[in-house]
Amino acid sequence: MQSQQRPAGPGMPTGGGRPGGPPMMGRGRPMHPTTPGRIEPAVPPPTTEAGRRQVGNRAREKREIEPQEGLLKTRYSRKSETPLPAINKDITISEGLTVKELADKLGIKTNLVIKKLVEKKIFATINQTLDLKLAETVAREFGASTSHVSYEEEKSFEVELAENPADLITRAPVVTIMGHVDHGKTSLLDAIRSARVADREAGGITQHIGAYQVEIHGKKIVFIDTPGHEAFTRMRSRGAKVTDVVILVVAADDGVMPQTIEAIDHAKAAGVPIIVAMNKIDKPDANPETIKRQLMEHGLQAEDWGGDTIVVPVSAKQKTNLDLLLENVLLVAEIKNLKANLTRPAVGNVLEAKLDRGRGPVATVLVQNGVLKVGDFFLCGAVFGKVRAMFDDQGAPIREAQPSTPVEVIGLDSLPEVGDAFQVVTDTAKAKQIVVYREAKARDAAMAKAKQRISLEALNMQMQSGSDAKDLNIIIKTDVGGTAEVLAETLQKLSTDKVRVRILRQGVGAISEADVLLASASNAIIIGFNVKPDRTAASVAERERIDVRSHSIIYEVTDEIKKAMLGLLAPVYKEIYKGKAEVREIFRITKVGNVAGCYVTDGTITRNSEARVVRGGETVHTGKISQLKRFKDDAKEVSNGYECGISISGTNDIKVGDVIEAFLMERVIQDSLT
């Protein structure tokens, strides 16, 4: 009789050793332990306490180990799954790069870049602006290396690639006049352009960059007059960067000075040819040969000494050899073959920026290439604007400015930084995007700087060094942007280990109520350079007793700040010896204490002077003389050879044989910050 098939119970396989196999017979062979689908036999729960504890420990270990093994497996598997591809291309990226622009540069579809950003938990659209570091990372994961350029450099490069050589014309040379203070730079330019610039300068010193255009033999030359004071090193540096030729003014009666050497270094670093104008040759103590020898020591060998440096003896006062100097400038410019394109968008540099009460932000721009026209949209650092009006160096309105032309531009949204690139843009939407990006970066940098706090490590180092430096808070307002920048840098260089100069704010325009309130909250002083406080600010400053100082010459500012810093230093006292008395008797007086009967052996003992009690060569007490008597009468002073009674505050420990030395502490006026 056939055996009955056992029905499959719950949890039992319907087949034998394999899925779909013959059913297991009641007395069939059991499945192999490694057979798939094998059901582990039920393990009866432990009955003893030790067994239950052992099972619990195994389960806990399993719960702790399994997640860690999975995490390690995932971590190493991810690392092995996404190796960086080999670099097969090089792209150039600029600030304000969008996702679509990055995809176009990489030559891939935009959705691939978006997918890569999503993997990094960054959800971006095709018009999303990417940070340069993030764009560099994404590009590397697609096998591309990156190089960074500014937006202006990228656009200029694209224009130059499409430029037609037939459109190039000869442009006027841009000449920078450099040299030491009071060597006659502005007077030389004044003589060239027949203007009285030096007479209008405070103290005869040029306070900011001026640009002027002159014409000789039908050809134009643009002059940039840079200040000669040592504080304007950075402004001289900017002048060298935008110039084609440098005229180095050296006084024939003074020689090569520190600012002269700095000017030589700036010109050499910029790779600009130098023409030496040896000024003041009309003076009786002029020595041209000595000047040439000093110039040769700094790498400028005159042509008549076998070198290649043009040296022209001139006199700005007598207007001697000025035509010869200008002809040499045109000769050097002809050798350099200066070219410009009138068909391209204008580019240039900001020489100066100021805030005019009636016209708003005004920038002095030197157009270096292209033609700048009224109505052009432009990008200038983090400032976007439209040219609403232009004025030449004589103040006359003009409609367009050709290459090598200095102009004042009106139409900026805010003040640009001195030295920023100025570029006309056709894609206004992209330019505004760049401005927003730069403003955000500048705002983030300012917030990060404001949030900086001293760390415990820095505080520990400061405490260990025993630093107790004091802060001198300053707010600077000037008439032009370049002066504010240079003045802030100059004052910060005055900081020492004892007194730190902190510039809380620097800006352009009149001193406002906000500046006064900031000064009141931070205990600062306000420096106004060629600007005054408005009516509201003046009344608030008077009410809050804020120190507002107005100046027009920079070295007066530095001298005043040095004096303020000396006032912040801890007072220094010097001991002034007055006299000496020997204790010969001790008198004990009720309600007074011990009074020393003394004999003055040297100098004079004065009442209310300091005194020290010396016993056996050691000082046992120092205090003030509270009482000084001659017999029973009070005395102001007792001279050498007289007897007196002395009582010293703070002690009764005076013995016969002690010596009382009287002295005064006099405050010393410091003349050095070190």
Order of alpha helices (4+ residues) and beta strands (2+ residues): alpha-beta-alpha-alpha-alpha-beta-alpha-beta-beta-alpha-beta-beta-alpha-beta-alpha-beta-alpha-beta-alpha-beta-beta-beta-beta-beta-beta-beta-beta-beta-beta-alpha-alpha-beta-alpha-beta-alpha-beta-alpha-beta-alpha-beta-beta-beta-beta-beta-beta-beta-beta
